Amino acid sequence: MKVRQASFVDLSQLTGLFDAYRQFYGQKSDVDAARRFLSDRFEHQQSVIFIADDEEAGLGFTQLYPSFSSTRMMRTLILNDLFVIPEARKRGVAKALLSAATDYARQIGALRLSLSTANDNLSAQALYDADGWVREALFVSYNKNL
């Protein structure tokens, strides 16, 4: 398995992974929309994606979105998506993707990486805890659906 920063040439492989990720979170499969969404991210340089693959197929991906800390006046990154296909879980793929994201964030001088996960996604929480992520305790998060 290798992890590398994805580019537009990886779009076909990423589309299947991204569609499976969306289905994991209860969305209906829509391969065409997934392809358009990812294509837009590449075209407008709105995210950084890392892909893990072996010689046969894509195993997983993570997608980072840029953000900023106004108080610290520094760049931050939101690790918005992390997905590993079921057949590749428990093989270190997610840990390798997190490592690639962390290395990239350090390389660009980011202040921090942030992520959120579902309250019932205990396996992801265990991974993040073991990988040195710190659970937010100072702020309460809110969302407003539009």
C-alpha positions in Angstrom: 0.0 0.0 0.0 1.1 3.5 -0.7 -0.3 6.9 0.2 0.1 9.9 -2.1 -1.4 13.2 -2.8 -4.1 12.7 -5.4 -4.4 14.7 -8.6 -7.0 15.0 -11.4 -5.6 11.7 -13.0 -6.9 9.9 -9.9 -10.5 11.1 -10.4 -12.0 7.8 -11.6 -10.5 5.9 -8.7 -11.5 8.6 -6.2 -15.0 8.8 -7.5 -15.8 5.2 -6.4 -14.3 5.7 -3.0 -16.1 9.0 -2.5 -19.4 7.5 -3.5 -18.9 4.6 -1.1 -18.0 7.1 1.6 -21.2 9.1 1.0 -23.2 5.8 1.2 -21.5 5.0 4.5 -23.1 8.2 5.8 -26.6 7.3 4.5 -26.6 9.1 1.2 -27.8 7.5 -2.0 -25.2 6.5 -4.6 -24.7 9.1 -7.2 -21.5 8.4 -9.1 -22.0 11.3 -11.6 -22.5 13.9 -8.9 -19.6 12.5 -6.9 -17.3 12.8 -10.0 -18.5 16.4 -10.6 -18.0 17.4 -6.9 -14.4 16.0 -6.8 -13.6 17.4 -10.3 -14.7 20.9 -9.0 -12.4 20.6 -5.9 -9.5 19.8 -8.2 -10.3 22.4 -10.8 -10.7 25.2 -8.2 -7.9 24.0 -5.9 -10.4 23.9 -3.0 -9.1 20.8 -1.3 -6.2 18.5 -0.9 -6.9 14.8 -1.2 -4.6 11.9 -0.3 -5.4 8.4 -1.7 -4.2 5.1 -0.4 -3.9 2.3 -3.0 -2.2 -0.9 -3.7 -1.4 -2.2 -7.2 -5.0 -3.4 -7.7 -7.4 -0.7 -6.3 -8.0 2.3 -4.2 -8.2 1.5 -0.5 -9.2 4.8 1.0 -8.8 8.6 0.9 -8.8 11.7 3.1 -9.8 15.2 2.0 -8.6 18.3 3.6 -10.3 21.7 3.3 -8.4 25.0 4.1 -9.5 27.3 6.9 -7.9 29.9 9.0 -7.5 30.9 12.7 -8.3 34.6 12.9 -7.0 34.9 16.5 -3.7 33.2 15.6 -3.6 34.6 12.0 -2.6 31.2 10.7 -3.8 28.6 8.3 -5.6 25.5 9.6 -6.9 22.5 7.8 -10.2 20.6 8.2 -9.9 16.9 7.8 -13.4 16.6 6.4 -13.4 13.2 4.9 -11.7 9.9 5.8 -12.8 6.6 4.3 -11.3 3.2 4.0 -13.1 0.4 2.1 -14.4 -2.3 4.4 -12.0 -5.0 2.9 -8.9 -2.8 3.8 -9.9 -1.8 7.4 -7.7 -2.8 10.3 -4.7 -2.8 8.0 -3.2 0.6 8.8 -4.7 2.4 5.9 -6.5 5.0 7.9 -3.4 5.6 10.1 -1.3 6.1 7.0 -3.8 8.6 5.6 -3.8 10.5 8.9 0.0 10.5 8.8 0.0 11.9 5.3 -2.4 14.6 6.3 -0.4 15.5 9.3 2.9 15.6 7.3 1.2 17.9 4.7 -0.2 20.2 7.4 3.3 20.6 9.0 4.9 21.1 5.6 2.7 24.0 4.8 3.0 25.5 8.2 -0.6 25.0 9.3 -1.5 25.7 12.9 -3.7 22.6 13.3 -5.8 19.9 11.8 -9.4 19.7 12.9 -12.0 16.9 12.4 -15.3 15.8 13.6 -16.9 12.4 13.6 -20.3 10.9 14.5 -20.9 10.3 18.2 -21.5 6.6 17.5 -18.4 6.1 15.3 -16.4 4.5 18.2 -13.8 2.8 16.0 -12.9 6.2 14.4 -12.8 7.8 17.8 -10.4 5.1 19.1 -8.2 5.6 16.0 -8.0 9.4 16.6 -7.4 9.0 20.3 -4.6 6.5 19.6 -3.1 8.8 17.0 -2.7 11.8 19.3 -5.8 13.8 18.4 -7.2 15.7 21.3 -11.0 15.8 21.9 -12.4 19.3 21.9 -13.4 20.4 25.4 -13.4 24.2 25.2 -16.0 24.9 22.6 -19.5 23.8 21.8 -20.2 23.2 18.1 -23.3 24.3 16.3 -24.6 23.9 12.8 -27.4 25.8 11.0 -28.9 23.9 8.0 -29.8 26.1 5.1 
